[in-house]
Amino acid sequence: MNLNMKVEHQHIFVVIPAFNEEQSIGKVIAEIPLIDKKNVIVVSNNSTDATEKVALEAGATVLSEQRKGYGWACLKGIDHAIEESAEIIVFMDGDYSDFPEQMTNVIAPILDKNMDLVIGSRALGQKEKGSMTFPQVFGNWLSTHLLKIFYRAHFTDLGPFRAIKTHALQKLQMSDKTYGWTIEMQIKAAQHQLHFCEVPVDYKQRIGTSKVSGTIKGAVLAGIKIIFAVFKYKFVR
């Protein structure tokens, strides 16, 4: 990556939705490169453990979103980042399944190739054994194939580790509050003809139990919501 960046580090923000991630959130924040820790926005999504305390001690900006849902937490973080003049917003999970140091690779196509959106693809990277469940692997395969069929958008993953220019994100008018957040962004990026690409990212077993893929109910609901989104944004504008 060209370190003579067109975007100064103080205008890059990271949004991390977090629900009861006290064991992992400090590790995630510590390994985020390039930016001041205050530019890391941890949105506690109705956490009942010490997630907020640990994140504050690690130097992050901590917000609270009582309405449960991944999308609600992302929207809260986005609003704050925009208030702070963010030009690039990075999203990653708080469970330490991502490799935060790879943020440099994720934002590189925005800085060097003027991409609007970059998806960190676990399908293109190295996955630790057991890091993704069968429903996750199958769901990603099905969803990305549907994106190709209905939107001519070539993705290999709906991974949460991603970066987007703020002005491009505002065009998308993101609205999903729960499981459909990631695919909504990718669908709307195709509809708005944004410049997007993928980069390989590695993936490891998360700390703690997944609130979505770790339960049958969560996996089923997420799958239904994602498939519904494919058709919703195709036929309802």
Secondary structure, DSSP 4 states (H G I P E B T S, - for coil): --SS-SS-GGGEEEEEEESS-TTTHHHHHHT--SS-GGGEEEEESS--SSHHHHHHHTT-EEEE--S-SHHHHHHHHHHHHHHTT-SEEEE--SSS-S-GGGHHHHHHHHHHH--SEEEEETTTS-B-TTSS-HHHHHHHHHHHHHHHHHH----S---S-EEEEHHHHHHH-----STTHHHHHHHHHHHTT--EEEEE--B-PPSS--SSTTSHHHHHHHHHHHHHHHHHHHH--
